[in-house]
Structures are given as structure tokens and as C-alpha cells.
Amino acid sequence: MAMLLYNLTNQFTNPQDTNMRVFTGVVGTLAVGLLLKAITGPYEKNSSSANEYGSITRPLPSPPGALPLIGHIGYLIRSPHLQMAEWAQKLGPIYRVSLGQRDYLILNNAEVVREILEVRGKINSDRVPTTIVELMSKSGLIFAWGNENAFLKKSRRLLLSAISKRNFERKYPQLYNKETKEMICHIYRSVTEPEGMPLHAYAYLYTINMAMSLLYGTRYVSLDDVAWKELYDLAVDFSHLGMAMLIECPKPLEFLVGHLKDDAKKLQLRFQKIFGHYNNILRDAIANGKPIECLMNDIIKDEEKENLTPIELENIAATIMIAATDTTAITLQNLFIILLNHPDVQSKAQAELDAIIGSERLPVEEDLICLPYIKAIITETIRFRPPIFLNLPHSTREYQTYRGYEIPANMGILHNIYATNFDPTIYHQPHVFDPERFHNSSETDQRDHWSFGAGRRLCPGNVFAEKSLALIAARVLWAFTIVAPTVNGKPVQVPITDISLPVQEPAHVNIAFIPRRDNLEKLLFSS
């Protein structure tokens, strides 16, 4: 999901580097669609009025400078989250912006996020419909992009049941330990290379292995594995539809994005082919009396009871794989880069690990409860550099009022994660990376951060992601010190990801590791 928004930003800021079929088709659709809006409806509503119930309401505040046809889009190209936070300083935590054919409600602090997305979640959890999303998701079967409907509720129920703490610990007791150890082995093999390890590629190898081990009980040994590359390419191609998936296209103008419609249809067919193949392997194993212990096996064995079609099952698997892969990979990359730039944090974490774990074994999942500073590092990393600073858009299902403001049905909703995660009234010096705020402090609001979203669209895999990040951090810092790579004997700077980017995808960099244990090779490879 995060890679999709990353490509959206690139397509706006670097159209010359983008597939021109995408750029020209979307721009043409946007321009003509906005012209229709300008002709068929008024742009502004400036005065208070009585609604159908007789109550006096007022229009939502809106930033100045909106232009005919394009509204506020011109202000939001580079760093929309920062601009929205700046507007909130003048307009308050909730206001309206125009993004082409649709107006959006912008939420900028924890209180309004709770009230709009959690308390009113029943009427504010739909998605904004777009032509390309409908085709790519086969009308909502990629359920993270679909509306709040029966299929979404069923999919989330099945997923949450499978990864509940009780079921997860019973069915997959060694998943975290196994996959994190494999990552440590890859790192160990890289320590003789002064230029370091390609962080991006191995972060994705790790997260795809975590996702596919959970989904299908399968994993991939190296970056050269053809099956791994197929899944990586699938996630990348999903992201390449970035701009098109967020732009609404009126039916009469769909001919302008015909090539993008074809790409979306092809992507859906690839979902069906790839995950249909893995699902058939599970069906054959069940038929032969040798079921494979994995999440999709639990769902497939009840497919008749749950009235699930093969295409629905394929899209459930695709949704989980894509959602679990790039967001965690981005966070893992940022974690290592942040630690590289904060040797004091590494030293404190290593002191905790040495005191609790000792030197004769790797940390295991059960140790995490005794490692509060490691947990604080992960929580602060997710707050400080979440995968995305703007959550996926919600949509209002019905007319409502809030604090006297009139909110129409079918209005988009954008939660500005940056504004909630960097609120100085909640976090002291929010722009400083400081795990201590979560180590021995109660200064934060009810939630540590808002990086997993809110309400009914809260990421269902948040506990899974946090635990996998905590264990990989504990094991890496127990075994290694993270340092900058060297070229010609000189260290290469590896900067922390620029906060101005709406997607916190780091540059593709190498980082290096120095072993801390003489017995590391024996511990990793003796069994």
C-alpha cells in the first residue's frame, strides 16, 4: 500500500520519468472531469444555513487559494501532510479541501480522528471509489480498498481469528524465530563486504517470507528465487498504478484511461493466477490428508461453510500479502537507518540485551516481554517514521454534522498521520527520535501513535508487524552493531528518511554490520 502512494508522489513531481501513458491519461481525465464539476455545480458554500432538521449549521473551514477545476491540488504536490498540518494551525484540526472532483475532510489531531473514524466508524469507513480500483480489486475483493460491506467484514473476521494471540501462538509458535534467524544469517554472510548489505532487497525478502510463511507455509531462500521475484514484482506493479488508483474517472471519460484499465485488469488476473496456484497446493494437501498448517489452509477448509468463491479466496490472499509486505519492509529499513544514526540508542539496547539474554543464545520471542527498551525503540520508530503520513482515504456514508459543521455524504476523509504523530501537545520534542518517551514515561495520549490507522480500518496485522520488528531488532542488536558502509576506506553517509516525503520509503542504500560475538557463526549454523 505504501509503495502505491510513493509512486503517486513520483508521478506528480517527476512526470518526465513516468510512463507517459499513465501521466497523460490521468491528467486528461482529471482535467475534463474537473471541467464537468465546474460546469455542473457550485464550488464554494460560504454561509451558515439550516439543515433538513432545522438545526443551524455552518460550512467547514477551507484554506484560501483554491482554484477553479483543481481546487487545492497545487498546494499538495510535494509534502501534503506538512501543508495540511500548517493549515490546521490556522483553521483548526478539521477542515475541507478540494481535490478535483471530490471534497475531502482533513483530520489533524487525535480527538477528531477518534470521533470521526472510531466513534462514528459505522458511517465513515467506506472507501472512495475509482475506476482503476474497481477493476484491480474486482469490485472490492482486494478488501483493504473495498467498502464496509459483508465481504470486508467476513474477510477481517477470518483474518483476525487466524492471527489472534491464542491461535497464532498455538499454530505458528516458531514463525517469528525462524524468519528472523534467516535474516540474521543473511546479515552474517554480508559482514565481510565493506560496502555492506543492500537493505531494500533483504528487507523485502524478509517481509515476503514472513507473509508467505504465514499464508502458505512456504518461504524463499534468496533474492534469486524466481517465485520470490514474482511476488516482489507483483507488489511493485501494484504500486505503479499509484496515481490512477486515486483519481476518479467519470464513466463518459473512461476511454481516456483505457490502457490503465487494461493494466488493472491484468493485475487482477495475476492475483488470481499466482494465489490460485498456491491455494490449489493447499487443496491438494487437504485432499491427500496432509494439510499444511497455515492461514490460508484454515480459510480454505471452510470455504463452503463461509460461501467463499475461488476468486474471493485469491483476493483475500493477495490483500494480506501486499498489505503485510511493503509497509513492514519500509519500517524495517527506517529502523536500521535510524539506529545507524543513533549509536547511543544501539548501546543502551545492547546493554539491556546483554543483561537479560547473555552471550550464549539468541533472543527468542518469549524474551520480548523482558526487553522494554527494545519495545520502546520499535514504538518510537513507528511513530517517528511510519510507512505513510496520510492514511488511505475513507468516505462518509451519510450526511452528518460535527461541532456545528455540515459534512455531506460521499465526502472523502483523509487522516493526517503526521499531524497526530507529531503533535507537540502530546509528544515532547516530536521531531527528536527518543525511545525514552515510551520506555519510562506516561506522557503520551491513550495511544502510542496513529501509524496503523483508526477505527474499523485499523490495520488488522498491527500486532504481527510490531512483534516481527521487535524480534528482528533484538536479534540484530544482540548479534551486531549497525554501522555505515565504506567505500575506499571512507564511511558513506546514510541519512534518515526526509520527513517531507508523504511515503517514508528510504533511498536504496547499503548498511554494514559488525559482529559482537565470537560464537555467532556456531550459534547460527550449527543446528
N, C-alpha and C positions, 0 to 999 in steps of 0.2 A: 504494500500500500504506500509506504513511504517513497519508494523509488518512483512510483507514478507521479507524485507531487514534485519530486526532484526534476523529472523530465518536463513537467508543466512549466516550472521556473526557467529551465534552459530554453524551452521553446519560445517563451516570451522575450527573454533577454538576448538570445542568440539565434534569431530566425535564420540567419545565413548558414548555420551549422545544422539545421534541422531538415529532415525530409520535407522537401518543399510541397509535396502533395498534402502532407498534414497541415502545414502552415497556411497555404493559400486556401485550401478547402475550408478550414475552420474560420479564418479571417473573413472569407466571403460569406459564410453562413452567419457569423456574428454580425457583420455589417448590415446585411439585408434583414436579419431578424430584429435588430435594434431599430431599423427604419420603420418596420411594421409596428413596433411598440410605440414609437414616437407619433405615428400617424393615428393609431387606434386608441391611445389612452393618455391621460394627463401624466406629467412627470412628478409634480410635487403636490403635496397636500399640506397646507400651511396653517390651518386654523383649527381650533377646537370645535367639536361637533357632538351631537347626541347620537348614541348608537341605537340599535333597534330596541334595546331595553329601556331607553330613556336616560341612561347614565351619560354624564358629560365626560368625554374622552379628549385626548389631545394627540397629535401626531408624534411619532417617535422623533427625537432629535436626529439630525443628519449633518455630516460635515459640509462645509461650504465648498464651492468649486466644482460641483458635479456638472458634467457636460451633457448636452443632448446626445442621444444614441449610446454613448459609452459610460455615462454616469461617473463613478469614482475609479474605474479600472486603471486609468493613467497614474493614479497615486499609489497603486498596489502592486506594481510590476516587480520591483526589486525585493523589498522587505515588507510584505503586507502585515505581518504580525507586529513589527515595530511601529508602522504607521497607525495601525488600529489602536495600539496602546497609547500612542501620542494623542490621537483623537479622544480617547477615553479620559484623558486628563482635563479636557475642556467640556466634553459632552456628558460625562458620567459613564458608568460601567455598561450601559446598554443603549444602543442607538442603531440607526438604519443606514446602510449603504446600498447603492445601486450597482449591481454587477451585470450590466447588459439587460437581458430580458427579465431578470428577476431581482427583487429587492431582498436583502439579507439582514437578519437581526444579528448584531455582533455582541458577544458576551465576553466581558473583560474582568470579572472578578468571581471569587468562589461563591459568594452569596447568590448572584444572579444565575450562575451555572447550576447550582443546586435547585433553585426554584423553577427554572425553565426546563432543565433536562432531567432532573430527578423527581421533584415533587409533581411536575406536570409531564412526566415521561410518557404517559399513555397517549397524549395528543401531540407530542413533539419528538417522536422517534422515527418518523418516516425519512426516506432519502429523497434528494432532489432528482427527478427523472431526467435522463438524457438518452438520446437515440443510441449512441455507441454503447452505453452501459446496458441498455435493454438487450442489444444483440450479443455483446460479450458475455453477459450473465444469463442469457436465455430467459429473459423477463424475470430476473431477480433470483435465479438459482445460485449465483455467487452471493450468498446470503448477507455478507457484510455490506453489500451495496443495495440490497433489496429493501422493500418497505417492511414495516412492522406488520407482518401477516402470519398466517398459520404455519407456512413453511419455515419462516425465520424462527418462530417460537419452537417448532419441533427440532430444528437443527441445533439451536442453542441448548435445548434441553438434553439432547443426545450427547452433545459435546461436554457440557458441564457435568453430566452424570459420569462420563468416561474419565474426566480428569479431576473429579472431586478428590480431596485429600485421601479419603479412605480407599477409594477404588484405585487411585494412582499408586499408592504405596503397596497395595496388595498385588497389583498386576504388573507393575513396572519397577520393581524395587531397585534395580541396578542401572536404569536408563541414564540417570544423571552421571553416576560414577563411571560408567563405560564410555560415554561420549566425551566427557571432559578428559578422561585419561588418554583417549585417542588424540585429542587436541594437544595435550601436553607432550605426547610422543612426537607429533609433527613439529612442535616448537623445539624439542631437544635435538632433532635432526638438523635444525637450522642454525644451531649455535656456533658452528664452525665457519659460517659465512659472515664476514664483516659487514656486508651490505644488508644483512638482516633478512627478515621473512616478509613476503608480500601479504600484508594484513588483510586487505579486502578479500582476496581469494579464499584464504583459510577461514576467515570469519563466515563466509557463505558455505564453505564445506561443512563447518561445524553446525550451523543452524539448519541446513538442509538435512544433515544426518540426524539431528535431534528431531526434526519434524517427521521425517520418513521412518525413523525407528519407532516413533510413537504411532504413526498412522498405519504402517505396514510391516513393522518388524524387519526392515531392510536398511542397509547403510552402504556407503561408498568409500572405497579405500583411499582414493587420491583424486587430484584435480584432473587427471587424465581419464577418469572413468566416464565412458560415453553416456551412461544413464544419468549420472550426476550432472553432466554438461547439459543434457536435455532439460532437466528441471531448472537449472540456472538460467538457461536461455528462455524458458517459459516465463520465469519471473521478470526477466529483462524485457521481453516483448510485451508483456502485460503493461509494464511501465511506459513503454514507448507510445501507448495510446493516450498518454497523460492529458494533454490539452483537450483533445477531442472528448474524453470521458467526462470532462467538467463543463462543457459548453452545450447549452440546449439548442436543439435544431428544430424549428417548426416543420411539420410534415410537408408543406409545399416546397420546402427548400432542401429536402434530404438528398436531392440529386447532387448538391454541391459537395457532399461528403461521401459519395458513393464508394470511393476507394477505401475510406476509413471504415465504412460499414462492412466491406469485404474483409478487411483485416480483423475486425471484431468477430465476425462470423468464423473466420479461420481459427482464431484463438479459442473460441468456444469448442470447435471441433477437436483441437489439440487437447483441451481439458478432457473431453470425452475419451479420446484415444489413449492418452497416457494413463489416466486414472482408471479407465475401463480395463486396461491391461492388468494393473495392479489388483483391481477388485476381482477380476476373474481368477487370478492366482489364489486369492483368499477363498473364493467359492470352491475351487477345485480341492483345496486343502480341507475345507469343511466336508465336502462330499467323500473324501478319502478317509475321514475320521481322524485327521491330523491337523486340527485348526491351529493357526498361527496366533499367538497372543499379541493382539494389537488393537488399537482403537477402531479401525475400520472393520475388523472382524466382528467386534461387538455390535456394530451397527448393521452390518450385512446379514448376520444371522437372524436379525429381527426385521429384515426389510419387508417381508409380507405383513407382519404384525403392525408395522409402522406405516404400511401402504406407501413405501418409497419406490420410485422407479429407478432403473439403472442410471438415467441421466441425472436425476437428483442426487444419487449417491456419488457420482463422478464429480459433481459440482460442490458437494459438501467437502470432499477430499481436497479439491483444488482450492477452495476458500481457505481451509485450515493451513495447507502447505504455504500458500502465498502470504497469508497474514502472519504466519509464525516465522517466516524466513527473513525478509529484509529488515523489518523493524528491529529484531533482536540482533541481526548482523551489524546494523548501523550502531546500535548501542554498545555492542562489544568492541567495535573499532574505536568509538569515542572513549570507552572505559580505558583501554590500553594507552591511547594517546594522552588522556588526562593524567594517568598515573606516571607516564614517562616524564611529563612536565611538572609533576609534584613528587619528587623523591622523598620528601618528608612524610607524605602520606604512605608511600610504599614502606618506609622504615617502620612506621608505627604499626601498620598492618602485619609486617613480618615479625615484629616483636610479639604481637598477640598470637600469631600462628606458632611461633617457636615455643611460647609458654604453654599453649594448650595442646598442640599436636606433637611437639618434639621433633626429632630428626630421623626417625626410623620408619615412618609411614606417611603416605599421602593423606591429606584431609579427605574425609568422606562426607556424604550428605548429612549424616546424623550429627556431625560436628558443628554444623552451621548455627545451631541454637546457642552454642558456646562461643561464637565469634561475632560479638555485636559490632565491632569496628568494621569488619568486612561487610556486614549488612548495611551499616551506615554509608560506606563507600558506594554501594550499589544504589541505595535510595537517592543519595546526592547526585550520582551520575545521571540517573533517570530524570531527576528534577532539572539539573543544570544543562544537560544536552539530550532532551528527548528526541526520538526519531523525527517527529514533525512538530512544528509550533502552531499549526492550525489543524484542528481535528476535521475528520471527514464531515461534510455538511449534513445537517439534519434538515427536516422540513416540518412546518406546522400542519397538523391535520385539520384544525378548525379555528374559527375566529376566537380570539381571547383578548382580555385586557390584562395589563400588568403595570402596577404603580400609576394607573391612570392613562397609560399609553395603549393605543389601539394596535393590535397585532393581527393581521389578516390570516386567513387560511392559505396554505401553499406558499408561505414565505420561507425562504431559506434561513438556516441558523448556522452561524459559524462560532465555535468556541475557540477563543484565542488562548491557547495553552501557554504561550509565552507570558501573557499578562497575569494569568493565575499562578504560574510557577515562579515568577519574578516579582511578585507583589511585595514591596518593601514594608508594608504594614504587617506582613506575616513572616517574611524571611529577612533577618538582619543581613545587610550587605548581600543581596541576592545574586549579584554578578561575581561573587567570590566563590570558588569551589571549596566547600568546607564541610567534610563529613561530620565534624563535631556537632553540627546543628541537629543531627539525628542520632548522635551517639549518647550524649548525656544531657539532652535538652528537651523541654516540652514547649518550646516557643512557637511551634507551628500550629496551624489550624487543625481541624479534625482529620484531614487527610495530609499525608506527607507531600503529595504532588498530584497533578491532574494529567499526567502524561498518558495514562491509559484511557482517557475519555471520561464520560459521566453518563449516568442514567442507564437506560435499557441497552445502550450501545457501548457500555463499558467493555473493554477487551476481555473476553472470557478466559484468555490464556495468560492473564497477568501474573498469577502465582507461579505458573510454569516458567514464564520468562524470567522472573526475579530469581527463582531458585537456580535455574541453569546459569545465570550470570554470576550469582554469588559463589557457586561451587567452582566455576572456571576461574574466578578471581582468586579464591582461596588457594586453589591448587597452583596457579601460575605464580602467585606471590610467595607461596611456600617453597617452590622449586627454583624460581628465577628472580632476578632483578631486571626490570624493563628499562632499556637504555636506547639512546638514539643510534641509528646505524652509522657506519663510517664509510667515506669514500676517499681514497688516497690518504688514509690515516686521519682524516678530519671528520668530526661528528657533523651529521646533517640535521638541521633543524626540522622538527616535526610539530608544527603549530596546532593548537586546539582549534577545532572547527569554528569558523566565523559565525558569530551569533546572528548576523544579518540574514543568513540563509534560512528560508522557511522550512527546508528539509535539512536536517543536520547530518547529511551524508558526507563523511570526511573525504578529502582527496585520497587517491590511491597511493599509499605510502608503504615503505618498509619500516619495520621496527626490529630491534635486536634484543636478545635476552642473554643474561649472564647466569650460568648455573650457580646455585647456592649450596649444593650438596655434592659431596664426593660419591655418595652411594646412589645418585639419581639414576644412572643407567641400569643398575641392578634392580632398583625398585620398579622401573618402568618396563623392563623387557625380560625379567627372569621368569615370569609366570606366563 
